[in-house]
Amino acid sequence: MEAISGNSFNLLPPGLRFCPTDEDLVLHFLYHKASQNFSNSIIPHLQLHLYNPWQFHGKALSNGDIHYFFSRVGESRATESGYWKDVLMDEPILCSANGNEVGIKKYHIFFVGEEDDSTTAAIQTTWVMQEYHIYTFLLNTHAQSQNNNNLSQTKSEFGLWVLCRVFEAKENIGRSMFSYEEDDDNESELSYLDEMYLTLDDI
């Protein structure tokens, strides 16, 4: 499903940017999506295998060259031109209020070529995807009453949705390619889908 139909969306005022923190992405957007309480999300659901990373403009919610969208856990990460490879650099997402670990951020790099092709080596690109997972205990309405033992038992269990942030890494000495940079000079107009997905009553 490319877009959420049957909903009306207002536009953000000119100049307002979408710049969520990791905690925002997990505890606000991904939480509501995973618990099915976010029918009017500004972030669309995309089927990842249908798009190469340079095709997200006009499809995902974009802030300049940074793209946000939901995907289902287990969906194919292979596209028409290549595939996303997990680089095994998992990073915990912590709640600023209490320091509890509420999710995981995984890193993927896009390779052009076929993953299982032993005759031709795939070419690594500078496209990076940060994939956010939320712990299932947060989706339980009684999560706040769980004790530390219960939380540790569910530490490895994630919800069925992930939230993806995709960007093309820029060459910058001393800066990791896994860190994105916002383009302060980017004044490009929003795509029509960006305009559709731009506001929520409770933001």
N, C-alpha and C positions, 0 to 999 in steps of 0.2 A: 504494500500500500504506500503510495507516494505521499499522499497528503490526507489530512483529516477533513472529510467532507461534512457538509451540513452544519458547520460552525461559522460564526461571524467573528472576525478579528479586527481590532482597532489598530491604528498605526502608532508607533512610538513617535514622540515629538522629534523634529529634526535635530541632529547632533547627539542624540542619546545612543550610547554604544552598549553592546552586550559583552560584558567582561566578568563572568562569574569566576569565583575561586573553585579549587578542587572540592572544598567542603560544600559550597553552594550546589555544585553539579550532582554530588552524591545525596546530600540530605534534603535538598529541595526538589530538583528536577527528577533525578533518578528514583528517589523514594516514591514520589507521587505517581510516576509512570509504572513502577513495579508493583505498587499497591492498587493500581487502577483507579486512582483518585484524581487523575490529571487529564480529563478528556479534552481540554482546550490547551494543550501544551504548545508553547511557542516553538518547541524543537520537534521537527518531523521525524517519522520513522522511515528509514530507507533500507532497502535490501542491498547490503554492502557489495554483493557479488555483481550487481548490475552496473556499478560505476568504477571507473578508474579514478584515482584521487584528484586529477586535474579536471574532472567533470562535475564536481560538487557545487560549483557556482550555479545559483538558480534552483538548486535542489535541496541543499541543507540550509540551516540557519547560519548565516555567515557574518563575521565581523572582519571585513577586509578579506584577507586570505586565510582566515581561521574558520573552520567549518564544524558545526555541531549537528549531531543527529543521533537518534536511537537505533539500536539494532538488537536482534534477539540472540541470546547465547546459543552457540552451536551452528549459527548460519555460516555458510561457506565464506571464506576469506579470499577465495580465488576469483579474479575478474577476467575479462576478455583479454587483457594485456599482461596480466601478472598476478601477484598474490601478496598478501600481507604476512610477514613472518614475525612471530613472537620472539623478541630478543632477550626474554627471561630477565627483565629488570623490574620486577614487581615493586611497587612503592605503596606503603600503607597510607590511607587517608584517615586523619584524626579529627575528632570533634573538638573545636576550640573551647567549648564550654567545660568539658570534663576530661579531655585527653583520651577518650576511648577510641579505639580503632573501629571505624564504621564501614570501611570498604577498602578496595585495592585498586590501584592504577597500574595497568599493564601497558607496555610499550611495544609497538609493531613498526616495522620498516617495510615499505613497498618495494618489491623486486619485479622488474620486467622480465618476463619469460615464464616457463612452466616449471612448477615446483618439482615435479617428478621426472623431468627430462634430464637423463644422465649424459646426453650427447652434447648439449649446449648449456653453458653456465648462465644462470640468471644474472641480470645486472641490477645492482643495488642503486636505488634512487635516494633523493634527499627528502622524500615524503615520509612523514612520521604520523602515526596514529596513537593517541593516548586513549585507552579503553578503560572506562570506569565500571567497577562492579560493586554492588551493595550486598551486605550481609543479610541473610534471610531473617535473622532474629529481629532486625529493625522493622520488618514488614508485619510482625506479629503485634496485634493490638495490646498484648500483655507484655511486651518486651521490657517496659520500664520496671516491671515487678520481678524480672528474672534476676537471679543472683549471679555472681561471677562464675560459678561452676557451670551454670547453664549457658552463659555466654561463650565460655571456652569450648563447650561441646558443639556449638554451632559456628565456630570460627572459620571453618572451611566450606560452609554452605552459602552459596550466592543465589541471588534472584535470577529470573529468566530473561531480564533485560539488561543491556549495557548501554552506556552513553559514550559516544565517541567524539573526540576532538581531533581533527585532522589539519595539518599545516605542512608547508614546505619549509624545511630548515634552511636558514641563511648562513652563509659562511661568516664566521665571526671568531677570531682568534681568542681563545680562553673561554669560549662559551660552548656548552654541550649542544650537540645537534638535536637533542631531545627536548630542548627548551624552546618555546615559541616566542616570537617577538611580535608585538602589535605594531602595525604601521600607522604611526601618528599622523602621517601625511595623506592617508588614504581617505579621499572624500568621494569615492564612487557611490553612485546611487544604488539603493536596495533593489534586489530583484523582486518580481511580483510575488514569489513564494515567501521571500523574506518578509515582505509587507503583510502577508497573510498570517505569519506565525509570530508576530512581534509582541503581543501583549497578553497578559493574564490579569484577571481581576484581583488576584491575591498577591501580585508582585509589588 
